Amino acid sequence: MKQKKQQDVKLTKQYPGLFRRLGAWLYDSLVVAAVLMLAGGAAMAFVAILLSLGILSLGNYQDASAYLTEHPVVSVLYTAYLALVIIGFFAYFWCRGGQTIGMRAWKLRLQNKNGTNIRLTQALIRMGTSAFGLGNLLAPFNKEKQSFQDMMAECEMIVLPKPN
């Protein structure tokens, strides 16, 4: 009888509260900022190479940074590139192992109800409905502490059990 109770406890899912979710979100925002700095540096290097090869001219722009952020066409492409970097970051970690770096630090995992990793379409739905993290504000009012984006993507966030 004692063994059955221990098994039931192990099978019970624990859902994260708002502050745990926000802690992981804050941690991930710092990691994403660093990734965006690297991506921006790569774009600057690419522009510098094109300038040195004579393929590109800055025209009236002061430097490569101004060219990337102020040119009417290039600034849109640059913004789209940075958005794809952010989307790629979250999609990769959520679909691959269910955890971003911040989620790993806070012992959280994103998964389907059956425990499998989410699909790319679910990750994209989750990102599109998260409202930059504001969807987490719904979690305290839900029985399973699901955020708005979790409900829309039909997935769940759980707290991982402590290793024995």
Solvent accessible surface area in square Angstrom, and as a share of the most:
residue,aa,sasa,rsa
1,M,185,0.83
2,K,163,0.69
3,Q,127,0.56
4,K,123,0.52
5,K,134,0.57
6,Q,109,0.48
7,Q,94,0.42
8,D,72,0.37
9,V,112,0.64
10,K,146,0.62
11,L,143,0.71
12,T,98,0.57
13,K,77,0.32
14,Q,117,0.52
15,Y,46,0.18
16,P,2,0.01
17,G,30,0.29
18,L,35,0.17
19,F,170,0.71
20,R,83,0.30
21,R,7,0.03
22,L,58,0.29
23,G,14,0.13
24,A,4,0.03
25,W,119,0.42
26,L,105,0.52
27,Y,91,0.35
28,D,6,0.03
29,S,42,0.27
30,L,121,0.60
31,V,31,0.18
32,V,15,0.09
33,A,41,0.32
34,A,50,0.39
35,V,42,0.24
36,L,46,0.23
37,M,143,0.64
38,L,137,0.68
39,A,10,0.08
40,G,11,0.10
41,G,39,0.37
42,A,57,0.44
43,A,14,0.11
44,M,71,0.32
45,A,50,0.39
46,F,126,0.53
47,V,7,0.04
48,A,51,0.40
49,I,97,0.49
50,L,37,0.18
51,L,53,0.27
52,S,93,0.60
53,L,121,0.60
54,G,62,0.60
55,I,122,0.62
56,L,37,0.19
57,S,86,0.55
58,L,41,0.20
59,G,64,0.62
60,N,157,0.80
61,Y,58,0.22
62,Q,167,0.74
63,D,63,0.33
64,A,14,0.11
65,S,48,0.31
66,A,14,0.11
67,Y,22,0.08
68,L,10,0.05
69,T,78,0.45
70,E,114,0.51
71,H,45,0.20
72,P,96,0.60
73,V,92,0.53
74,V,26,0.15
75,S,23,0.15
76,V,98,0.56
77,L,114,0.56
78,Y,35,0.13
79,T,87,0.50
80,A,49,0.38
81,Y,81,0.31
82,L,38,0.19
83,A,44,0.34
84,L,118,0.59
85,V,32,0.18
86,I,60,0.30
87,I,62,0.32
88,G,36,0.35
89,F,20,0.08
90,F,35,0.15
91,A,9,0.07
92,Y,124,0.47
93,F,51,0.21
94,W,15,0.05
95,C,34,0.21
96,R,173,0.63
97,G,35,0.34
98,G,0,0.00
99,Q,21,0.09
100,T,1,0.01
101,I,71,0.36
102,G,0,0.00
103,M,7,0.03
104,R,147,0.54
105,A,56,0.43
106,W,101,0.35
107,K,96,0.41
108,L,0,0.00
109,R,45,0.17
110,L,0,0.00
111,Q,10,0.05
112,N,21,0.11
113,K,101,0.43
114,N,121,0.62
115,G,31,0.30
116,T,71,0.41
117,N,53,0.27
118,I,5,0.02
119,R,149,0.54
120,L,102,0.51
121,T,81,0.47
122,Q,9,0.04
123,A,0,0.00
124,L,81,0.40
125,I,81,0.41
126,R,11,0.04
127,M,39,0.17
128,G,67,0.65
129,T,40,0.23
130,S,18,0.12
131,A,53,0.41
132,F,192,0.80
133,G,10,0.09
134,L,117,0.58
135,G,8,0.08
136,N,9,0.05
137,L,94,0.47
138,L,67,0.33
139,A,1,0.01
140,P,70,0.44
141,F,168,0.70
142,N,38,0.20
143,K,190,0.80
144,E,56,0.25
145,K,80,0.34
146,Q,18,0.08
147,S,0,0.00
148,F,84,0.35
149,Q,6,0.02
150,D,0,0.00
151,M,64,0.29
152,M,91,0.41
153,A,3,0.02
154,E,133,0.60
155,C,0,0.00
156,E,1,0.00
157,M,12,0.05
158,I,18,0.09
159,V,14,0.08
160,L,51,0.25
161,P,108,0.68
162,K,177,0.75
163,P,121,0.76
164,N,181,0.93
